[in-house]
Amino acid sequence: MEGDEKHGLTYPAVPNGAGDNYQYIKADAEATSHIQAYLEYVQIVGDTDGGVLLSEEEFLKRKKAHDEARKHRAYVSWRNNHTGMDCKLIGPQSRCMCGHKWKEHVAPYKKGARMKCRVPGCRCKHYDYLPSSGSWQVRCLCKHPAADHDPNTKKCTNPRCSCDAFYSRFTCSCGEYWEHHTTVVEGREEREAAGKAVNRDGEAPAAMGGLTDMTSLVDGAQRVPGHQGLGAMDAPMMMPPGGKEKMSMDDEMAALDALYKKKLVERPRPRKKISMPDPADRMQWGTGQRHTHAYQPTSDPPVSPAASHPQSRFTVEEEPEETVAQMRLRKRREMAAQQREAVRARRERQARG
């Protein structure tokens, strides 16, 4: 894209043939100013206007609040309660339990303040991260999505469902379950005291949340430790060269590339499939019988065909006493018991709080 404020913009659009033969779209200075105004409106307001264009006065108020949130930025992360690791650093497109994005919850950070959703009609009082990727998102054990649950009480709103609270067995890349994580909102001073990465005041948009550099896009279990200050669990990963506090963009990409190649090498190779010997190879046609199989007569006690086959290199395990249906029923009952225990513990914490 080329151009300036005086002559406007010129940029390639739909390709017309092979090579560098492109069609170009040109916009004069007036059209360029309108494009910039639209992009600024989308960045500041987004979907929080309810589909109705804000007045100029209201937009100026929003712009002032956005500048204030940029100076007093809120750093948001999805943190492991046991290890303290930020498994997910929240960005502008990260979803909340209410179904809306973090950029629609942005507000100037104040200790103890609640980041409520600004979309008209939404009852969400505080941002609560929901693991998602594209159109996929974590569901509750009641099989209903998070959008069917109240964003504050987490109770399922489906009239035919008796679910008391949203609960999932989603496993994070750190190896812990969903229930062992908490959405944390903190300021610059708190992150600096914990030795975590921050940006300079006003350096990035307020909607960036916990994102500070390229490595912030990687899950916490795979993130380069030079920015996170993690312990021995990340020792095999590449450290910043020369003991620098912050890596350059090229060093970050080189470190991530080396980590990716290392994981490819350490990935376990698929096991070879062992074909079961066919018991029919030991069978012969019985005398005086038609279309029936019979084992060769022997004085030894009967042995299973797989165990007595000369090419067999495995042992035959005894059949489990528990049937498949019984095993599924047992697991379903155990999962329901765990869900009831988690709901009871959550209610106790709310009662104490």
GIQUI-V872015 format. One record per backbone hydrogen bond with DSSP energy under -1.0 kcal/mol. NH is the residue of the N-H (numbers start at 0). CO is the residue of the C=O. If there is no record, write none. Layout:
# GIQUI-V872015
[[NH:CO] [NH:CO]]
This chain:
# GIQUI-V872015
[[1:9] [3:7] [7:3] [8:26] [9:1] [10:24] [12:22] [15:20] [20:17] [21:19] [22:13] [24:10] [26:8] [31:27] [32:28] [33:29] [34:30] [35:31] [36:32] [37:33] [38:34] [39:35] [40:36] [41:37] [42:38] [43:39] [44:40] [45:40] [47:44] [49:46] [51:48] [58:54] [59:55] [60:56] [61:57] [62:58] [63:59] [64:60] [65:61] [66:62] [67:63] [68:64] [69:65] [70:66] [71:67] [74:185] [76:183] [77:87] [78:181] [79:84] [80:179] [83:79] [86:77] [86:84] [87:77] [89:75] [93:90] [95:99] [96:127] [98:95] [101:93] [102:91] [103:100] [104:101] [108:71] [112:109] [115:113] [116:123] [117:103] [121:118] [129:94] [132:135] [135:132] [137:130] [139:143] [140:166] [142:139] [147:144] [148:145] [149:154] [153:149] [155:162] [156:147] [160:157] [165:153] [171:175] [174:171] [177:169] [179:176] [180:177] [181:78] [183:76] [185:74] [190:186] [191:187] [192:188] [193:189] [194:191] [195:190] [201:69] [202:199] [207:204] [208:205] [209:89] [210:207] [215:212] [216:213] [217:214] [219:86] [221:218] [226:223] [228:224] [233:230] [234:231] [236:233] [242:239] [243:240] [251:247] [252:248] [253:249] [254:250] [255:251] [256:252] [257:253] [258:254] [259:255] [260:256] [261:257] [262:258] [263:259] [264:260] [265:261] [280:277] [281:278] [282:279] [283:293] [288:285] [293:283] [307:303] [308:304] [311:308] [326:322] [327:323] [328:324] [329:325] [330:326] [331:327] [332:328] [333:329] [334:330] [335:331] [336:332] [337:333] [338:334] [339:335] [340:336] [341:337] [342:338] [343:339] [344:340] [345:341] [346:342] [347:343] [348:344] [349:345] [350:346] [351:347] [352:348]]
